[in-house]
Amino acid sequence: MKLRIMIVDQDPGRGAILQQALADAGHTVVGRLNDEHTLLAAIAEHQPDMVVIDMEAPGRDTLEQLREVSRDNPKPIVLFSNNRDRDYIRQAVQVGVSAYIVDGLSRERVLPIVEVAMARFREFQALRRELDETRNQLIDRKVIDKAKGILMQRKNWTEDQAYQLLRKTAMNRGIRIADVARTLLSLEGMEG
């Protein structure tokens, strides 16, 4: 898979090595920054598939920008750094860095690192989607249960009768059962 990659590197020599290694692997470097100060704007402009940062000691501002990228426009981030501080590495991973590499940059290491970072990123995004879906299903289940409880109390129905009414209403309107339940709760003045 050919990627569109943005490079952030303060050292022109290292940046050239990195750019050449990526080009040799068939990837396209869509942007190259000399510092991290305009990272968010550059990502918005170039829309890379991946960001590779090679800095001696990235600052806290860099981590904050990476947090925003991971929150608003998630993509794999590879960070080459000489910073061996465990707390900093932990923070980097928490803000969304897919691969944190210490001990310098060499051409031979670039491609495997990019591939691993992409794979880890995809796996993490799949887990995040699965967690969101599970969370939403649980919320829907609670809303449906509340709505059934109201119907059971008001109409003196069984749980199955209440569920069948919600189901039939959803089918007739072409919407989800949870949406019918939310409407009922809204009409009752209850939160879903």
Residue frames as qw, qx, qy, qz and C-alpha x, y, z in Angstrom:
[[0.000, 0.889, 0.457, 0.000, 0.00, 0.00, 0.00],
 [0.418, 0.325, 0.000, 0.848, 1.41, 3.35, -1.03],
 [0.298, -0.742, -0.480, 0.360, 1.03, 6.09, 1.57],
 [0.172, 0.795, 0.032, 0.581, 0.95, 9.87, 1.51],
 [0.693, -0.426, -0.356, 0.461, 3.34, 10.85, 4.28],
 [0.003, -0.942, 0.077, -0.327, 4.14, 14.14, 5.97],
 [0.750, -0.021, -0.349, 0.561, 7.61, 14.55, 7.48],
 [0.246, -0.950, 0.062, -0.180, 8.56, 16.86, 10.33],
 [0.861, -0.121, -0.065, 0.490, 12.33, 17.09, 10.74],
 [0.157, -0.961, 0.068, 0.215, 14.52, 19.92, 11.98],
 [0.426, -0.513, 0.594, 0.450, 17.66, 18.42, 10.44],
 [0.598, 0.595, -0.222, -0.488, 17.72, 18.72, 6.61],
 [0.201, 0.441, -0.865, -0.129, 20.19, 15.83, 6.28],
 [0.255, 0.070, 0.920, -0.291, 18.09, 13.39, 8.31],
 [0.554, 0.497, 0.310, -0.591, 14.95, 14.62, 6.58],
 [0.477, 0.563, -0.512, -0.440, 16.51, 13.89, 3.18],
 [0.042, 0.214, -0.975, 0.028, 17.45, 10.35, 4.29],
 [0.376, 0.281, 0.745, -0.473, 13.93, 9.78, 5.55],
 [0.551, 0.576, 0.014, -0.603, 12.32, 11.22, 2.42],
 [0.366, 0.482, -0.724, -0.330, 14.51, 9.08, 0.15],
 [0.099, -0.061, 0.977, -0.176, 13.84, 5.91, 2.13],
 [0.475, 0.423, 0.561, -0.530, 10.08, 6.54, 1.91],
 [0.520, 0.612, -0.252, -0.539, 10.26, 7.35, -1.81],
 [0.169, 0.375, -0.895, -0.173, 12.31, 4.19, -2.45],
 [0.217, 0.155, 0.923, -0.276, 9.52, 2.22, -0.78],
 [0.017, 0.418, 0.736, 0.533, 6.98, 3.81, -3.14],
 [0.157, -0.744, -0.548, 0.348, 5.46, 6.27, -0.69],
 [0.250, 0.680, 0.200, 0.660, 4.83, 9.93, -1.50],
 [0.332, -0.365, -0.390, 0.778, 6.02, 12.70, 0.80],
 [0.087, 0.775, 0.523, 0.345, 3.23, 15.28, 0.58],
 [0.142, -0.937, 0.044, -0.317, 4.76, 17.79, 2.98],
 [0.745, -0.019, -0.363, 0.560, 7.97, 18.40, 4.81],
 [0.269, -0.933, -0.061, -0.232, 8.15, 20.74, 7.79],
 [0.459, 0.464, -0.505, 0.564, 11.28, 22.03, 9.47],
 [0.055, -0.127, 0.671, -0.728, 9.52, 22.45, 12.80],
 [0.099, -0.386, -0.916, 0.035, 6.34, 21.29, 14.51],
 [0.068, 0.310, 0.332, -0.889, 4.78, 24.71, 15.06],
 [0.493, 0.271, -0.201, -0.802, 2.55, 24.54, 11.97],
 [0.091, -0.057, 0.992, 0.073, 1.83, 20.82, 12.19],
 [0.364, 0.468, 0.706, -0.387, -1.96, 21.07, 12.55],
 [0.408, 0.709, -0.041, -0.573, -2.33, 23.48, 9.64],
 [0.156, 0.476, -0.770, -0.395, -0.02, 21.39, 7.44],
 [0.210, 0.113, 0.970, -0.057, -1.96, 18.19, 8.18],
 [0.416, 0.617, 0.474, -0.471, -5.24, 19.95, 7.36],
 [0.331, 0.707, -0.309, -0.543, -3.76, 21.23, 4.10],
 [0.224, 0.454, -0.813, -0.288, -2.00, 18.07, 2.87],
 [0.875, -0.088, 0.124, -0.460, -4.23, 15.35, 4.40],
 [0.249, 0.471, -0.846, -0.022, -1.43, 12.76, 4.76],
 [0.844, -0.180, -0.459, -0.210, -2.09, 9.10, 5.52],
 [0.812, -0.360, -0.261, 0.378, 0.73, 9.15, 8.09],
 [0.016, -0.951, 0.219, -0.217, 2.93, 11.64, 9.93],
 [0.865, -0.046, -0.226, 0.446, 6.60, 10.88, 10.58],
 [0.167, -0.959, 0.141, -0.182, 8.36, 13.15, 13.06],
 [0.830, 0.047, -0.241, 0.501, 12.13, 13.05, 13.57],
 [0.098, -0.877, 0.132, -0.450, 13.18, 15.40, 16.35],
 [0.364, 0.317, -0.696, 0.531, 15.93, 15.32, 18.97],
 [0.108, -0.254, -0.746, 0.607, 13.63, 16.36, 21.80],
 [0.168, -0.541, -0.539, -0.623, 10.02, 17.15, 20.86],
 [0.061, -0.152, 0.440, -0.883, 8.37, 19.57, 23.28],
 [0.214, 0.357, 0.781, -0.465, 5.07, 19.53, 25.13],
 [0.418, 0.505, -0.038, -0.754, 3.55, 21.71, 22.38],
 [0.322, 0.265, -0.804, -0.423, 4.28, 18.92, 19.91],
 [0.020, -0.166, -0.966, 0.196, 2.47, 16.42, 22.14],
 [0.306, 0.473, 0.455, -0.690, -0.54, 18.73, 22.41],
 [0.436, 0.453, -0.375, -0.681, -0.72, 19.08, 18.63],
 [0.250, 0.122, -0.941, -0.190, -0.47, 15.30, 18.26],
 [0.166, 0.295, 0.814, -0.473, -3.33, 14.92, 20.77],
 [0.429, 0.516, 0.111, -0.733, -5.46, 17.19, 18.58],
 [0.375, 0.349, -0.706, -0.488, -4.55, 15.22, 15.46],
 [0.109, -0.030, -0.991, 0.077, -5.47, 11.94, 17.15],
 [0.237, 0.411, 0.650, -0.594, -8.75, 13.36, 18.40],
 [0.416, 0.622, 0.096, -0.656, -9.91, 15.28, 15.32],
 [0.688, 0.598, -0.314, -0.267, -8.25, 13.56, 12.37],
 [0.754, -0.430, 0.494, 0.043, -6.69, 10.27, 13.53],
 [0.750, 0.581, -0.317, 0.001, -3.76, 8.93, 11.57],
 [0.903, -0.207, -0.117, 0.357, -0.68, 6.87, 12.34],
 [0.001, 0.949, -0.273, 0.157, 2.17, 8.89, 13.83],
 [0.888, 0.003, -0.199, 0.415, 5.77, 7.69, 13.95],
 [0.181, -0.961, 0.172, -0.124, 8.06, 9.62, 16.28],
 [0.795, 0.173, -0.282, 0.509, 11.86, 9.27, 16.10],
 [0.253, -0.907, 0.112, -0.318, 13.38, 10.93, 19.14],
 [0.497, 0.324, -0.645, 0.480, 16.41, 10.84, 21.40],
 [0.427, -0.452, 0.333, -0.709, 14.19, 11.48, 24.43],
 [0.478, 0.014, -0.876, 0.054, 14.38, 8.31, 26.54],
 [0.252, -0.135, 0.530, -0.798, 12.29, 9.67, 29.42],
 [0.023, -0.251, -0.967, -0.028, 9.70, 7.00, 30.25],
 [0.161, 0.594, 0.522, -0.590, 7.10, 9.54, 31.29],
 [0.246, 0.535, -0.283, -0.757, 7.46, 11.39, 27.99],
 [0.139, 0.092, -0.902, -0.398, 7.25, 8.14, 25.99],
 [0.061, 0.414, 0.873, -0.249, 4.09, 7.17, 27.91],
 [0.215, 0.639, 0.234, -0.700, 2.58, 10.59, 27.20],
 [0.186, 0.392, -0.586, -0.685, 3.49, 10.29, 23.51],
 [0.086, -0.138, -0.966, -0.201, 1.72, 6.95, 23.25],
 [0.092, 0.537, 0.697, -0.466, -1.31, 8.33, 25.13],
 [0.242, 0.616, 0.003, -0.750, -1.69, 11.22, 22.68],
 [0.798, 0.507, 0.175, -0.274, -1.73, 8.83, 19.71],
 [0.147, 0.675, -0.685, -0.229, 1.85, 8.08, 18.64],
 [0.960, 0.116, -0.098, -0.235, 1.75, 4.67, 16.94],
 [0.896, 0.064, -0.162, 0.408, 5.50, 4.06, 17.06],
 [0.232, -0.944, 0.232, -0.019, 8.07, 5.78, 19.29],
 [0.903, 0.243, -0.124, 0.331, 11.59, 5.04, 18.11],
 [0.357, -0.875, 0.298, 0.132, 14.73, 5.82, 20.11],
 [0.677, -0.306, 0.528, 0.411, 18.32, 5.29, 18.89],
 [0.015, -0.511, 0.436, 0.740, 18.20, 7.24, 15.70],
 [0.728, 0.547, 0.151, -0.383, 17.07, 6.87, 12.18],
 [0.269, -0.348, 0.764, 0.472, 18.55, 4.58, 9.57],
 [0.469, 0.262, -0.453, -0.711, 17.29, 3.94, 6.07],
 [0.338, 0.021, -0.933, -0.124, 16.94, 0.20, 6.63],
 [0.027, -0.270, -0.810, 0.520, 14.65, 0.68, 9.61],
 [0.281, 0.162, 0.012, -0.946, 12.25, 3.19, 8.07],
 [0.526, -0.018, -0.597, -0.605, 10.07, 0.87, 5.99],
 [0.456, -0.244, -0.849, 0.112, 9.45, -1.81, 8.67],
 [0.080, -0.257, -0.522, 0.810, 8.72, 0.89, 11.23],
 [0.363, 0.113, -0.177, -0.908, 6.20, 2.58, 8.90],
 [0.545, -0.100, -0.737, -0.388, 4.50, -0.76, 8.18],
 [0.365, -0.267, -0.800, 0.395, 4.26, -1.68, 11.87],
 [0.067, 0.216, 0.305, -0.925, 2.95, 1.77, 12.78],
 [0.464, 0.022, -0.394, -0.793, 0.27, 1.53, 10.08],
 [0.541, -0.179, -0.813, -0.121, -0.76, -1.95, 11.25],
 [0.249, -0.266, -0.680, 0.636, -0.91, -0.87, 14.91],
 [0.210, 0.140, 0.054, -0.966, -2.91, 2.21, 13.98],
 [0.533, -0.070, -0.572, -0.620, -5.47, 0.19, 11.99],
 [0.488, -0.234, -0.825, 0.159, -5.82, -2.32, 14.81],
 [0.112, -0.241, -0.499, 0.825, -6.30, 0.45, 17.36],
 [0.345, 0.075, -0.164, -0.921, -8.92, 2.17, 15.17],
 [0.557, -0.158, -0.733, -0.357, -10.81, -1.12, 14.77],
 [0.386, -0.285, -0.754, 0.448, -10.79, -1.61, 18.55],
 [0.057, 0.179, 0.235, -0.954, -11.96, 1.97, 19.04],
 [0.474, -0.045, -0.425, -0.770, -14.87, 1.45, 16.60],
 [0.551, -0.218, -0.804, -0.050, -15.80, -1.81, 18.31],
 [0.238, -0.259, -0.614, 0.707, -15.75, -0.14, 21.72],
 [0.234, 0.110, -0.007, -0.966, -17.91, 2.73, 20.43],
 [0.544, -0.116, -0.620, -0.554, -20.40, 0.29, 18.89],
 [0.482, -0.260, -0.802, 0.239, -20.58, -1.74, 22.11],
 [0.078, -0.209, -0.414, 0.883, -21.02, 1.43, 24.17],
 [0.376, 0.041, -0.224, -0.898, -23.82, 2.61, 21.87],
 [0.557, -0.183, -0.758, -0.288, -25.54, -0.78, 21.99],
 [0.349, -0.277, -0.726, 0.523, -25.45, -0.68, 25.78],
 [0.117, 0.178, 0.177, -0.961, -26.92, 2.83, 25.80],
 [0.487, -0.045, -0.501, -0.714, -29.63, 1.73, 23.35],
 [0.494, -0.223, -0.839, 0.037, -30.43, -1.31, 25.51],
 [0.160, -0.278, -0.582, 0.747, -30.85, 0.90, 28.60],
 [0.289, 0.125, -0.091, -0.945, -33.14, 3.30, 26.70],
 [0.542, -0.105, -0.684, -0.477, -35.27, 0.42, 25.41],
 [0.409, -0.253, -0.816, 0.321, -35.51, -1.07, 28.89],
 [0.030, 0.228, 0.369, -0.901, -36.65, 2.27, 30.34],
 [0.436, 0.064, -0.320, -0.839, -39.28, 2.65, 27.61],
 [0.529, -0.169, -0.812, -0.179, -40.51, -0.91, 28.19],
 [0.243, -0.238, -0.711, 0.615, -40.74, -0.16, 31.90],
 [0.241, 0.163, 0.108, -0.951, -42.94, 2.88, 31.23],
 [0.560, -0.005, -0.538, -0.630, -45.24, 0.88, 28.94],
 [0.475, -0.161, -0.856, 0.129, -45.41, -2.00, 31.42],
 [0.092, -0.245, -0.579, 0.772, -46.34, 0.38, 34.22],
 [0.312, 0.188, -0.035, -0.931, -48.83, 2.54, 32.28],
 [0.649, 0.100, -0.456, -0.600, -50.61, -0.25, 30.40],
 [0.712, -0.291, 0.560, -0.308, -50.05, -3.07, 32.86],
 [0.826, 0.453, -0.293, -0.166, -48.35, -5.07, 30.11],
 [0.904, -0.249, 0.191, 0.289, -45.76, -7.81, 30.18],
 [0.294, -0.625, 0.431, 0.581, -42.23, -7.06, 29.07],
 [0.392, 0.122, 0.770, 0.488, -42.84, -8.91, 25.81],
 [0.219, 0.800, 0.556, 0.057, -45.99, -6.88, 25.05],
 [0.117, -0.910, 0.048, 0.396, -44.12, -3.64, 25.66],
 [0.362, -0.400, 0.617, 0.573, -41.24, -4.74, 23.46],
 [0.392, 0.392, 0.763, 0.334, -43.59, -5.84, 20.67],
 [0.146, 0.921, 0.337, -0.129, -45.24, -2.40, 20.63],
 [0.200, -0.789, 0.334, 0.476, -41.85, -0.67, 20.40],
 [0.421, -0.125, 0.765, 0.471, -40.77, -3.10, 17.67],
 [0.354, 0.619, 0.680, 0.171, -43.98, -2.71, 15.65],
 [0.048, 0.953, 0.126, -0.271, -43.82, 1.10, 15.91],
 [0.295, -0.614, 0.517, 0.518, -40.19, 1.06, 14.76],
 [0.421, 0.138, 0.797, 0.411, -41.03, -1.18, 11.79],
 [0.272, 0.792, 0.547, 0.011, -44.02, 0.95, 10.76],
 [0.007, 0.970, -0.040, -0.238, -41.92, 4.13, 10.85],
 [0.803, 0.491, -0.126, 0.314, -38.77, 2.58, 9.40],
 [0.011, -0.796, 0.440, -0.415, -36.60, 3.60, 12.35],
 [0.425, 0.179, -0.821, 0.338, -34.66, 1.80, 15.04],
 [0.576, -0.575, -0.581, -0.013, -36.35, 0.50, 18.19],
 [0.487, -0.309, -0.314, 0.754, -33.98, 2.62, 20.29],
 [0.026, 0.148, 0.166, 0.975, -35.19, 5.76, 18.48],
 [0.483, -0.521, -0.524, -0.469, -38.81, 4.88, 19.23],
 [0.638, -0.478, -0.494, 0.348, -37.82, 4.32, 22.86],
 [0.334, -0.097, -0.126, 0.929, -36.05, 7.71, 22.97],
 [0.210, -0.364, -0.343, -0.840, -39.15, 9.41, 21.58],
 [0.609, -0.552, -0.548, -0.154, -41.31, 7.76, 24.23],
 [0.586, -0.373, -0.367, 0.618, -38.90, 8.82, 26.97],
 [0.160, 0.111, 0.083, 0.977, -38.83, 12.33, 25.57],
 [0.391, -0.484, -0.440, -0.647, -42.63, 12.49, 25.62],
 [0.690, -0.544, -0.468, 0.095, -42.52, 11.29, 29.23],
 [0.121, -0.936, 0.194, -0.269, -39.98, 14.01, 30.06],
 [0.823, -0.450, 0.296, 0.180, -37.24, 11.51, 30.80],
 [0.114, 0.748, -0.588, -0.286, -33.68, 11.44, 29.49],
 [0.945, 0.242, -0.169, -0.142, -32.55, 8.52, 27.32]]
